[in-house]
Every structure is written in structure tokens, then in C-alpha cells.
Amino acid sequence: MIRCLLPALLLASLPLTAADPVPASAVPASSIADRPNVLLLLVDDLKPALGCYGDPHAHTPNIDQLATRSMRFDRAFCNQAVCAPSRFTLMLGAHSTVTGLYGLGSRVRQKLPDAVTMPQYFAAHGYRTESLGKIFHVGHGNEGDPQSFSVPHFHDKVIEYLDPASTGGQLTREEAYFTNQQLNRIGDLPRGAAFESPAAADDDYADGRVATEAIRRLQAAKQRRDHDNTPFFMAVGFVRPHLPFSAPKKYWDLFDPYQLPQPEFTDLPAGAPTVAGKRGGEISNYAPVPQQGNISAKLQRQLIHGYYASAAFADAQIGRVLSELKRLELDSNTIIALWGDHGFHLGDLGIWTKHTNYEQANRIPLLIHAPGVTTRGSSSLQPAESVDVYPTLAELAGLPKPAPPQSLSGLSLVPVLRDPAARVRNHAFHVYPKQKMGRAIRTERYRLVQWKRISEADSKAEYELYDYETDPLERRNLINDLPEVAARLKAILAKYPTPQKR
């Protein structure tokens, strides 16, 4: 059982700002000693294409094993289906419509100089906080948020190739984006390969190196825990299955590409607003994807193969980290949360990657293992959001309820962790900004999306409505067919504050 669920008298709020955090010495030593560790596992572009979520094609034994010790949230959603804003919502516990952090190049301290991120909050209560791999988004002009952690971030590559033929020996567009190079001439740079599968060791790629470093950090954390009882908050981020699908050949060899699922419906939903659709985008920055026109059946199969191989590679690295946690006998007092930053279209609706308000881009895996709290192998249909992770982990750790300057949008999921039938809300909220702002309400069954400019009246809005019980593939917009459902969901959406401008 987690030994850290503190008596109520210890839960009095502590004053906290980013500029004046509570030093560890200000926290009673006895309370620090009893608090659990936190291991937060982030996986880029990972949708619930996992064995534990019922995908028979996935090869994810380590995440599946974690699920047998965790609660699996079957209706978990990101708050914006793009890397940087999604990670801001996780770390700030606040919707992008509240913070105004919508873009890949958004900088948290420019918008919110006094914000207190989740790791900062844990550090203020005696935790050593560390980050490895992809945690905050670095690239597209964004430098992440170095002040969120107690020690310097362990950074590694997002876009990585081992085969010289994948780049022609030149700096590619996506390499430039993710290393903040030549951002003013991206269109002049060559495209790198969409996938490669060399005979390589795991540590030849960034995710392997991140896992190796995480193992080293866990060993050091064990020594600190034994010496002075310092708990750790460790965020470990893996970049695959983000494009390019670069993974050692042994992970590609796990799959027969002709047995992998292909998209069932490749048209945009009938009756959907034009603004809601997508063609091209991120996928077009990789060769041999055509920069205009359709992806061939052969290439589609290769890309889907690459996604599953890359997810298997990331799963293996997660397994290495979790095995070391167990070997060090830290697992009995460590909260583990696994989170995908957003989903991923694999040709469904004719869309690739993310950047939409549709199901495949927004549904995410979320597993939470809290010793003594969660029932092993449990699941819930509670609509959960990325913003919920901050208050949930704080409560599980026995910390005071967070009240940071940026104002939390999330709710603690601890009541659900204790009882899978419990509910803390009846919907999830997410957003995607294009020419118009798309805001969505997702219940267990339905999704309503409103598209309008921020300054416009609701009467000017365009809407989408989907019923996932009768139409899980989003074939047709039902906004005119289900007026009572639409009215109920519009009323929920109306309670949300007016979005901050971009």
C-alpha cells in the first residue's frame, strides 16, 4: 500500500509561485520520507494501438503487463492533438483555451511567467524532479521549459536516421524543425525518409539511450532514497512512434505487413464542415510520401507497418525501465502513469498523423498504477483528460490540492481509481485551432464539435456530431439528425470560458 496518503492535518495548502518555490528543507522530513515516487512515462504519437486496449495486432507486452497492475482509462483524450500544446496541458493542468498556448512554437514563460508546472509543484514538496527524452516539446522555435525540473534535462533526438540513404547526407526539413535550425528556409530543405529499419542495437536510437539513462537515474534515485529518503518525480519521454518510423529491424520483423489493419473508411465524414478536414500536412515532409495527391496502397501498408514497429520499439524500452524499477525494489512505493500525448490517424478518413478533432487524433492511452489505491487490471469509461494527470498525481502523493497561478482545468481521478464506476465528470473537452477554433465535447457515446472564430456569435458556428455507438468510423455528421443530443452538448460547451486568442 502507498504509505504516503497523509493525514488531513498535513494537507494544508502551502503558498507557491514559480519564483518562490517551497524549498525541500521547509517540508517536514517525516512527510517526505513517507511519500511515494512518481514515474511518468510519456510516449509521442501513441494512440491505443496496444494489446491491453484490445488491438490484436500490437506487440506491446511491457505496456500490457503494466496494464495488469493499473487502471486503464478507455475514454481518455488529449486536450489538443499536437505535441507542444498537448504537453503544456499535461504539465500545466490547464486547457490551451485557458493558457493561449496553441502552437508548436508557443513558449510557456512568455505567456505564463509565473506558472507552476506539475514537476515544479512536486519539487516544492521535497521531490527531486528529473526529465529525460521528449517531455516538453523542443523544436519549431520552442526550447521547452528547463526551469520545470530540479536538474538539467537529458535531451536526445526526435528525428533520427542511421541509414545515410534516409537523408542523402543533408539536413532534412524535420531535423531542422526539431533542432531549431534554419527555420526560415524549411521549404528549401530536402525531405528525410518516412521510415527505415536497419540492423541496429536499441541504444543506436534515442529511445534506447533514454531508457539506458533512465535506468542509471533510477539506480541513483535508489541510493538517495536509501540514504536520505528523497522521493523522485521522474518524467521519461519516448519519441517513437513519432515519424520517421525509425526502429531496429528486429521490431519490424515482429509483423507481417499484410496482416496489419488497413483503414476501413477513407473519405471525410459526409456533411462535415470543410474546416474540420485535413489532407497532407506533417506526413508530406517525408519521402516517398507524395506532396500532392493520394498515398498508394503499398506505401500505406509500409507506413502502418512502421507505426506498429515503432510502437513495439518504444514498448521494449519502457519494459527495460520498468524491469529496473522492479529489480531495485522501488515498484512497491512508486506511482506509475503512462500517457500518450495524442492519437494518430493512419489513413482513416483519408487523414495521416494528428491535428484534427476526430477520434483517432484525440483518444489516448492512459494507465495509472498506484499501489494500494488502484485495483489490478481495472478499467473505466470515465472520460479523462490530459489536464487531469496533474491533480491526480498530486492527490495520490498526498500533496495539498494544487492551486497554481495558471488555474487548473483538470480534476483528480482518484475517486475513479478507487472505484471504476465512480464519475468526476460526464464528458471530456478538447480543442483544435485552424482558420476557426474547433472546440469539442466528448461523452462516453457522442462528440460535438463547434467551429467558429473566437469573436463570432454561436449563431455563426458550424457543428459536427458523431455517435460512436452507431458510427464508430465517423462516416456522417449527425448534427441535423439528433437535435436533442446536440442541444445538450451545446449547453455543456457554453459553460466553458471564451478561448484565449492565439
C-alpha positions in Angstrom: 0.0 0.0 0.0 1.2 3.6 -0.6 2.4 4.8 2.7 2.1 8.4 1.7 -1.6 9.2 2.0 -1.2 11.8 4.6 -3.5 12.7 7.5 -5.8 15.6 6.7 -3.8 17.9 9.0 -0.8 17.6 6.7 -2.8 18.7 3.6 -2.9 22.4 4.4 -2.0 24.4 1.4 1.4 25.9 1.0 2.0 29.2 -0.7 3.7 28.7 -4.0 4.8 30.6 -7.0 7.3 29.8 -9.7 9.7 32.5 -8.5 9.4 31.4 -4.8 9.1 27.6 -4.5 9.0 25.9 -1.2 12.4 24.5 -0.5 12.7 20.9 0.4 14.0 21.8 3.8 10.7 23.6 4.5 8.8 20.3 4.2 8.8 18.1 7.3 11.3 15.3 6.9 8.8 12.7 8.1 6.3 13.5 5.4 8.9 13.5 2.7 10.1 10.0 3.8 6.7 8.5 3.5 5.8 9.9 0.1 5.8 7.7 -3.0 8.0 8.1 -6.0 6.4 9.1 -9.3 7.4 7.6 -12.7 5.7 9.4 -15.5 6.1 7.7 -18.9 5.3 9.8 -22.0 5.0 8.3 -25.5 4.9 10.5 -28.5 2.0 10.0 -31.1 0.9 6.8 -29.3 -2.8 6.0 -29.8 -4.4 3.0 -28.0 -2.9 0.6 -30.6 -1.9 -1.6 -27.7 -2.7 -5.2 -26.7 -4.1 -4.0 -23.4 -6.6 -1.9 -25.3 -7.7 -4.8 -27.4 -5.6 -4.4 -30.5 -4.7 -8.0 -31.5 -2.0 -6.8 -34.0 0.1 -4.8 -31.5 3.2 -6.2 -29.9 3.3 -4.3 -26.6 3.9 -6.9 -23.9 5.5 -4.5 -21.4 2.8 -1.9 -21.6 0.3 -4.7 -21.4 1.9 -6.1 -18.3 1.8 -2.6 -16.7 -1.9 -2.5 -17.5 -2.4 -5.7 -15.4 -1.3 -3.7 -12.4 -3.1 -0.4 -13.3 -6.4 1.2 -14.1 -6.9 1.5 -17.9 -8.9 4.6 -18.9 -10.8 3.6 -22.0 -12.2 7.0 -22.7 -9.0 9.2 -22.2 -8.4 12.1 -24.5 -5.8 14.7 -25.1 -6.8 18.4 -24.9 -5.2 19.3 -28.2 -3.9 16.9 -30.8 -0.4 18.3 -31.4 2.8 17.8 -29.5 3.7 21.1 -27.7 0.2 22.2 -26.7 -0.7 18.7 -25.5 2.4 18.6 -23.3 1.6 22.0 -21.9 -1.9 20.8 -20.9 -0.3 17.8 -19.1 2.3 19.8 -17.3 0.2 22.9 -16.5 -3.1 21.0 -15.8 -4.8 23.8 -17.9 -6.6 23.8 -21.2 -4.9 25.5 -24.1 -8.0 27.7 -24.4 -7.2 28.9 -20.9 -3.5 29.5 -21.4 -3.4 30.5 -25.1 -0.6 28.0 -25.7 -1.8 26.6 -29.0 1.3 26.3 -31.2 4.4 24.2 -31.6 6.5 27.3 -31.1 4.5 28.6 -28.1 6.7 29.4 -25.1 5.2 28.8 -21.7 7.1 31.5 -19.8 6.2 34.2 -22.4 2.5 33.6 -21.8 2.6 32.5 -18.2 5.8 33.6 -16.5 4.6 32.6 -13.0 3.1 29.2 -13.9 3.9 26.3 -11.6 4.2 23.1 -13.6 3.5 19.7 -12.2 7.2 18.9 -11.6 7.7 22.3 -10.0 4.8 21.5 -7.7 6.4 18.2 -6.7 9.8 19.8 -6.2 8.2 22.3 -3.9 7.1 19.4 -1.7 10.5 17.8 -1.4 10.8 15.8 -4.6 13.9 15.6 -6.8 12.4 16.1 -10.3 14.1 14.9 -13.4 13.3 14.7 -17.1 14.7 12.6 -19.9 13.8 12.4 -23.6 10.8 14.2 -25.0 8.9 15.8 -22.2 8.2 19.4 -23.2 8.4 20.0 -27.0 11.8 21.2 -28.1 11.8 22.4 -31.7 9.9 24.7 -34.1 11.5 27.6 -32.2 10.5 26.2 -28.8 13.1 25.5 -26.1 10.8 23.6 -23.7 10.8 24.7 -20.1 14.2 24.0 -18.4 13.1 25.5 -15.1 10.5 22.9 -14.5 13.0 20.3 -13.2 15.5 20.1 -10.4 18.4 19.1 -12.6 19.2 19.7 -16.3 17.1 17.9 -18.8 18.6 14.8 -20.6 17.8 15.7 -24.2 18.1 13.4 -27.2 17.0 13.4 -30.8 13.4 13.2 -32.1 14.2 12.9 -35.8 16.9 10.3 -36.2 18.3 8.3 -39.0 21.1 5.7 -39.1 20.9 4.8 -42.8 22.7 7.5 -44.9 20.3 6.9 -47.7 17.5 8.2 -45.5 18.9 11.8 -45.6 21.4 11.8 -48.5 23.8 13.3 -46.0 21.9 16.5 -45.7 20.0 18.3 -43.0 16.3 17.4 -43.6 13.2 19.5 -43.0 12.1 17.7 -39.9 15.6 17.5 -38.4 15.8 21.3 -38.8 12.4 21.8 -37.2 13.3 19.7 -34.2 16.7 21.2 -33.7 15.7 24.8 -34.3 17.9 25.2 -37.3 17.2 27.2 -40.5 13.6 27.7 -39.5 13.3 30.5 -42.1 14.0 28.2 -45.0 12.4 24.8 -44.1 10.8 24.5 -47.6 14.2 24.7 -49.2 15.5 21.7 -47.3 15.2 18.1 -48.5 12.8 15.6 -47.1 14.1 12.7 -45.0 12.7 9.2 -45.3 9.4 8.3 -43.6 10.9 5.1 -42.3 14.0 3.0 -42.0 14.7 -0.5 -40.5 18.5 -1.1 -40.2 20.0 -3.9 -38.2 20.8 -1.9 -35.2 21.0 -2.1 -31.4 18.3 -0.4 -29.3 20.8 2.2 -28.0 21.7 3.2 -31.5 18.4 5.2 -31.5 17.4 7.9 -29.0 14.7 5.9 -27.2 17.2 3.2 -26.3 19.6 5.8 -25.0 16.8 7.4 -23.0 15.9 4.1 -21.4 19.6 3.4 -20.6 19.9 6.8 -18.9 16.6 6.3 -17.1 18.0 3.1 -15.6 21.1 4.9 -14.4 18.9 7.6 -12.9 16.8 5.0 -11.1 19.8 3.4 -9.6 21.0 6.8 -8.3 17.5 7.5 -7.0 17.5 4.2 -5.1 20.7 5.3 -3.4 19.3 8.6 -2.5 16.1 7.0 -1.2 18.1 4.6 1.0 20.4 7.4 2.2 18.1 10.4 2.9 14.5 9.2 1.9 14.3 11.7 -1.0 11.4 10.7 -3.3 11.7 11.2 -7.0 9.4 12.5 -9.7 10.9 11.2 -13.0 9.4 12.0 -16.4 10.7 9.8 -19.1 9.7 10.5 -22.7 9.9 8.2 -25.7 9.7 9.6 -29.2 8.6 6.6 -31.3 6.1 6.0 -32.8 6.5 9.7 -34.0 7.7 9.9 -37.6 10.1 9.0 -39.0 9.3 5.3 -38.2 13.0 4.6 -37.5 13.4 1.4 -35.5 15.8 -1.5 -35.5 14.9 -4.3 -38.0 14.1 -6.8 -35.2 11.0 -4.8 -34.4 9.8 -4.6 -38.0 10.3 -8.3 -38.2 7.7 -8.9 -35.5 4.9 -8.1 -38.0 3.6 -9.4 -41.3 2.6 -6.2 -43.0 -0.2 -8.0 -44.9 -1.8 -8.9 -41.5 -1.9 -5.4 -40.1 -5.2 -3.5 -40.2 -5.8 -1.1 -43.0 -8.2 1.9 -42.8 -11.9 0.9 -43.3 -13.2 4.3 -44.3 -11.0 6.8 -46.2 -13.4 9.7 -47.0 -14.1 12.7 -44.8 -17.4 12.5 -42.9 -20.5 13.3 -45.0 -21.8 16.7 -44.1 -18.8 17.8 -42.1 -17.6 21.4 -42.3 -14.7 21.9 -44.7 -12.6 23.4 -41.9 -12.7 20.1 -40.0 -11.0 18.0 -42.6 -7.3 17.5 -43.4 -5.2 16.3 -46.2 -1.4 16.3 -46.3 0.3 18.2 -43.5 3.1 16.7 -41.5 3.2 13.5 -43.4 4.2 15.4 -46.6 7.5 16.3 -45.1 8.8 12.8 -45.5 9.8 10.9 -48.6 8.4 9.0 -50.5 5.0 10.4 -49.4 3.6 12.5 -52.3 3.5 16.1 -51.6 0.3 16.3 -53.5 -2.3 13.5 -54.1 -3.1 10.2 -52.6 -0.9 7.7 -50.8 -0.7 4.4 -52.6 -1.8 1.1 -51.1 1.8 -0.1 -51.0 3.0 3.0 -49.2 0.1 3.0 -46.8 1.0 -0.6 -45.8 4.6 0.4 -45.3 3.6 3.4 -43.1 1.3 1.3 -41.0 4.0 -1.3 -40.6 6.4 1.4 -39.5 3.9 2.7 -36.9 3.4 -0.7 -35.3 7.2 -1.5 -35.4 8.0 1.9 -33.8 5.4 1.3 -31.0 6.9 -2.1 -30.4 10.4 -0.5 -30.1 9.1 2.1 -27.6 7.4 -0.7 -25.6 10.6 -2.6 -25.3 12.4 0.5 -23.9 9.6 1.0 -21.4 10.0 -2.6 -20.4 13.7 -2.1 -19.7 12.8 0.9 -17.4 10.0 -1.0 -15.5 12.2 -4.1 -15.1 14.9 -2.0 -13.4 12.3 -0.3 -11.2 11.3 -3.7 -10.0 14.8 -5.0 -9.6 15.6 -2.0 -7.4 12.6 -2.9 -5.3 11.2 0.6 -5.9 8.0 -0.6 -7.6 6.1 -1.1 -4.3 6.2 2.6 -3.5 6.2 4.2 -6.9 3.2 5.6 -8.7 3.4 4.9 -12.5 1.5 6.8 -15.1 1.7 6.1 -18.8 0.3 8.7 -21.2 0.2 9.2 -24.9 0.4 12.9 -25.9 -2.3 12.4 -28.6 -3.6 9.8 -31.1 -2.6 9.3 -34.7 -4.5 8.9 -38.0 -3.3 6.0 -40.1 -5.3 6.8 -43.2 -8.7 6.7 -41.6 -10.9 9.4 -43.1 -8.0 9.8 -45.6 -6.0 11.6 -42.8 -2.5 10.9 -41.6 -0.8 12.0 -38.3 -2.8 14.3 -35.9 -4.0 17.9 -36.0 -7.8 17.2 -36.0 -10.7 17.0 -33.6 -11.6 13.4 -34.8 -11.4 10.3 -32.6 -8.2 8.8 -33.9 -6.2 12.0 -33.2 -7.6 12.7 -29.8 -8.1 9.3 -28.0 -5.1 8.4 -26.0 -3.8 5.6 -23.8 -3.8 6.4 -20.1 -2.7 3.9 -17.5 -2.3 4.7 -13.8 -0.7 2.3 -11.3 -1.0 3.5 -7.6 -0.1 0.8 -5.1 -2.8 0.4 -2.5 -5.2 2.5 -4.5 -5.9 1.1 -7.9 -7.4 -2.4 -8.4 -5.1 -4.5 -10.5 -6.2 -4.8 -14.1 -9.2 -2.5 -13.7 -10.6 -0.2 -16.4 -13.0 2.7 -16.5 -15.2 4.5 -19.1 -14.7 7.8 -17.1 -14.0 10.5 -19.8 -10.5 11.5 -18.7 -8.3 14.4 -20.0 -4.6 15.1 -20.0 -5.2 18.0 -17.6 -6.4 15.5 -15.0 -3.0 14.0 -14.6 -1.5 16.9 -12.5 -4.2 16.9 -9.8 -4.5 13.2 -9.8 -0.8 12.5 -9.2 -0.7 15.3 -6.5 -3.5 13.7 -4.6 -2.0 10.2 -4.9 1.2 11.5 -3.5 -0.6 13.0 -0.5 0.3 16.6 -1.5 -2.0 19.6 -0.9 -4.6 20.2 -3.6 -2.7 22.3 -6.2 -3.8 25.9 -6.8 -1.2 27.3 -9.2 -1.3 30.7 -10.7 -2.4 29.3 -14.1 -5.6 27.9 -12.7 -6.2 24.2 -13.1 -8.7 22.9 -15.6 -8.2 19.3 -14.6 -10.0 17.2 -12.0 -8.5 14.5 -9.8 -9.3 11.0 -11.0 -8.5 9.4 -7.6 -12.2 8.7 -6.9 -12.3 6.7 -10.1 -9.1 4.9 -9.3 -10.7 3.8 -6.1 -14.0 2.8 -7.8 -14.1 2.3 -11.6 -17.8 3.1 -11.6 -17.4 6.5 -10.0 -17.6 9.6 -12.2 -16.0 13.0 -11.6 -17.5 14.5 -14.9 -19.6 13.2 -17.7 -17.5 14.4 -20.7 -14.1 15.4 -21.9 -13.1 18.7 -23.6 -10.6 19.2 -26.4 -9.8 21.8 -29.0 -8.0 22.3 -32.3 -7.5 25.7 -33.8 -7.4 26.2 -37.6 -8.9 29.1 -39.5 -11.6 28.7 -36.9 -11.5 27.5 -33.4 -12.7 23.9 -33.1 -13.9 23.1 -29.6 -15.2 19.6 -28.7 -17.3 17.9 -26.1 -16.8 14.1 -25.9 -19.1 12.0 -23.8 -18.9 8.2 -23.4 -21.0 8.0 -26.6 -21.0 11.2 -28.5 -18.8 14.0 -29.7 -19.9 17.5 -30.6 -17.5 19.9 -32.3 -18.2 23.6 -32.7 -16.2 25.5 -35.3 -16.2 29.3 -35.2 -13.9 32.3 -34.9 -13.5 33.4 -31.3 -15.1 36.8 -31.8 -18.1 35.3 -33.6 -21.5 34.6 -32.1 -22.6 31.0 -31.7 -25.2 31.6 -34.4 -22.3 31.8 -36.9 -20.8 28.4 -35.8 -20.7 25.2 -37.8 -21.1 21.9 -35.9 -20.3 18.3 -36.1 -21.9 15.5 -34.1 -20.9 11.8 -34.1 -22.4 8.8 -32.4 -19.7 6.3 -31.6 -22.1 3.5 -30.7 -23.8 3.5 -34.2 -21.0 5.1 -36.3 -17.5 4.5 -34.8 -15.8 5.3 -38.1 -17.3 8.9 -38.2 -18.9 8.3 -41.6 -21.6 11.0 -41.3 -22.1 14.3 -39.4 -25.4 13.8 -37.4 -25.9 17.4 -36.3 -29.2 17.7 -38.0 -30.4 14.2 -37.1 -30.0 14.3 -33.3 -31.2 17.8 -32.2 -31.8 16.8 -28.5 -28.3 15.4 -28.2 -26.8 18.4 -29.9 -28.7 20.8 -27.6 -27.5 19.0 -24.5 -23.9 19.0 -25.6 -24.0 22.7 -26.8 -25.2 23.6 -23.3 -22.2 21.9 -21.8 -19.8 23.6 -24.2 -21.4 27.0 -23.3 -20.2 26.6 -19.8 -16.6 26.8 -20.8 -14.8 30.2 -20.9 -14.2 32.1 -24.1 -10.9 30.8 -25.5 -7.8 32.9 -25.2 -6.6 34.3 -28.5 -3.8 32.6 -30.4 
